[in-house]
Each structure stands twice: as C-alpha cells, then as structure tokens.
Amino acid sequence: MSRNRKPLTLGEKLRIIEEAEKRNGATKASIARDLNIPESSLKTIHAKKDSILLNAANKAAVPVDDEPEFGSLQLPGSFADYVGADDDVAVCSEVSLDDIIETVRPDTAGTSDEEQMDDAAKASAFLATEDLCL
C-alpha cells in the first residue's frame, strides 16, 4: 500500500538541502529516514538543488504589493530624537592661519615658485570655505 505524499514547500526543500549538506558523509537513505521523507524525494531535491536555490532567491526578490498605510508607520523614537541625533557632531572648527599654511605647505624646501603659488591658492580657497562654516 502506498502512502499519501504531499508536495514539499520551498522552505521544507531548503531545510532538507541544508540538513543534507550538514551530514555530508551520511547515506541518502539515513538522511531521508531521519527527515521522514522518501529517499527518492531526497534524491530529486539533491538533483534539482540549483533550481530550488535559484527559485528561493527569486522569491525573496519579488517586490511587495501591499504597502503599509502612512498612518501605521512609526518611528523607532520621537521625532525630536531623530532630528537631534547628530547635534553634537563637529562639522566646522577654528583653524589659525599658521595651521592652514602648515597643512598646505609643510615643507617649502625644494619647491618652485609656481608650486608655492599653487599652495597659496589652495590655502586661500580653504580660508574661503572656512568662512562659510562660521
């Protein structure tokens, strides 16, 4: 007498593939017996493993049709916490002219006049952006 067989879901097939890979040295018969499935089903799942994994990846990539209503969306904290989260981050700082010159031109030995002029232009551009931060 044959037993009634039900189709396995994608999740069950993935679990079976995972179990079979964990027990790499065991026989298919012992794995099938432990998972309570026919050995032929295990062999079929093993043979179609690539298409099952591809199908699982495709199902995970399907866009969701049911978008939540705007009123049901909730922030994890208060709006004030969200807005003030980065209040203490320093985005500007005071720099002296000497610090700027040292940063732009740490060593003037061996540089040409043209290179020094380029460095001075960079320093003045840096000063202009620094004024914006104040």
Secondary structure per residue as TSV (DSSP state, phi and psi in degrees):
chain	resnum	aa	ss	phi	psi
A	1	M	-	360.0	131.9
A	2	S	-	-88.7	147.7
A	3	R	-	-90.0	154.5
A	4	N	-	-72.2	133.1
A	5	R	-	-112.1	135.9
A	6	K	-	-108.7	148.2
A	7	P	-	-67.9	141.9
A	8	L	-	-83.9	140.9
A	9	T	-	-76.2	166.4
A	10	L	H	-61.3	-39.3
A	11	G	H	-63.5	-40.1
A	12	E	H	-66.2	-40.3
A	13	K	H	-63.8	-41.1
A	14	L	H	-64.0	-39.9
A	15	R	H	-64.3	-39.8
A	16	I	H	-65.2	-42.7
A	17	I	H	-61.4	-42.9
A	18	E	H	-62.6	-45.3
A	19	E	H	-63.4	-42.2
A	20	A	H	-64.5	-36.8
A	21	E	H	-71.1	-32.4
A	22	K	H	-65.0	-39.4
A	23	R	T	-101.4	61.6
A	24	N	T	-60.5	-33.7
A	25	G	T	-86.1	-13.4
A	26	A	S	-78.1	157.4
A	27	T	-	-77.4	156.4
A	28	K	H	-63.1	-34.2
A	29	A	H	-64.4	-43.7
A	30	S	H	-69.5	-37.0
A	31	I	H	-65.1	-45.9
A	32	A	H	-61.9	-41.0
A	33	R	H	-63.3	-43.8
A	34	D	H	-66.1	-33.6
A	35	L	H	-88.4	-3.9
A	36	N	T	61.0	44.8
A	37	I	S	-131.0	157.1
A	38	P	-	-65.1	147.9
A	39	E	H	-61.6	-35.7
A	40	S	H	-63.7	-35.7
A	41	S	H	-65.7	-40.7
A	42	L	H	-63.2	-42.7
A	43	K	H	-64.1	-40.0
A	44	T	H	-65.7	-43.5
A	45	I	H	-63.0	-41.3
A	46	H	H	-64.5	-40.4
A	47	A	H	-67.8	-33.6
A	48	K	T	-102.8	22.8
A	49	K	H	-56.7	-44.5
A	50	D	H	-62.1	-44.2
A	51	S	H	-70.1	-32.4
A	52	I	H	-66.0	-45.0
A	53	L	H	-65.8	-38.3
A	54	L	H	-65.4	-41.2
A	55	N	H	-62.7	-40.1
A	56	A	H	-65.2	-40.0
A	57	A	H	-66.4	-39.3
A	58	N	H	-67.7	-37.9
A	59	K	H	-65.7	-34.8
A	60	A	H	-71.1	-23.1
A	61	A	T	-92.3	0.1
A	62	V	S	-70.6	130.5
A	63	P	-	-67.4	151.6
A	64	V	-	-85.3	130.3
A	65	D	S	-85.4	-27.9
A	66	D	-	-93.2	98.6
A	67	E	-	-87.8	139.9
A	68	P	-	-68.1	152.3
A	69	E	-	-69.3	147.2
A	70	F	G	-59.0	-38.3
A	71	G	G	-66.5	-23.7
A	72	S	G	-85.7	-10.5
A	73	L	-	-76.4	137.2
A	74	Q	-	-132.2	140.3
A	75	L	-	-76.9	150.0
A	76	P	S	-67.9	-19.2
A	77	G	S	-139.5	-167.9
A	78	S	-	-78.2	162.3
A	79	F	H	-64.3	-36.7
A	80	A	H	-63.0	-38.5
A	81	D	H	-64.2	-40.1
A	82	Y	H	-64.8	-46.2
A	83	V	H	-68.7	-40.1
A	84	G	G	-88.5	10.6
A	85	A	G	-62.1	-35.1
A	86	D	G	-110.7	24.7
A	87	D	T	-62.3	-32.8
A	88	D	T	-91.8	8.5
A	89	V	-	-82.8	128.0
A	90	A	-	-81.8	121.4
A	91	V	-	-109.6	-16.1
A	92	C	-	-137.0	156.3
A	93	S	-	-149.0	159.3
A	94	E	-	-84.9	132.1
A	95	V	-	-131.4	135.5
A	96	S	-	-80.1	161.7
A	97	L	H	-61.4	-38.3
A	98	D	H	-62.1	-39.4
A	99	D	H	-64.3	-39.3
A	100	I	H	-65.7	-46.1
A	101	I	H	-62.3	-41.1
A	102	E	H	-65.3	-36.8
A	103	T	H	-69.3	-43.2
A	104	V	H	-77.9	-38.5
A	105	R	-	-133.3	75.7
A	106	P	S	-68.8	-29.1
A	107	D	-	-140.1	115.4
A	108	T	-	-94.0	-8.1
A	109	A	T	-67.8	129.0
A	110	G	T	83.3	9.8
A	111	T	-	-104.5	148.0
A	112	S	-	-83.2	169.5
A	113	D	H	-62.4	-36.2
A	114	E	H	-64.7	-41.6
A	115	E	H	-65.0	-38.1
A	116	Q	H	-65.6	-36.5
A	117	M	H	-67.0	-39.2
A	118	D	H	-62.1	-42.2
A	119	D	H	-63.7	-39.7
A	120	A	H	-65.7	-37.7
A	121	A	H	-65.2	-40.2
A	122	K	H	-63.8	-40.5
A	123	A	H	-65.4	-40.9
A	124	S	H	-69.3	-34.0
A	125	A	H	-66.1	-38.5
A	126	F	H	-64.5	-40.2
A	127	L	H	-64.4	-37.9
A	128	A	H	-64.0	-41.1
A	129	T	H	-71.8	-30.4
A	130	E	H	-67.3	-36.0
A	131	D	H	-63.5	-32.1
A	132	L	H	-66.4	-32.4
A	133	C	H	-73.2	-25.5
A	134	L	-	-77.6	360.0
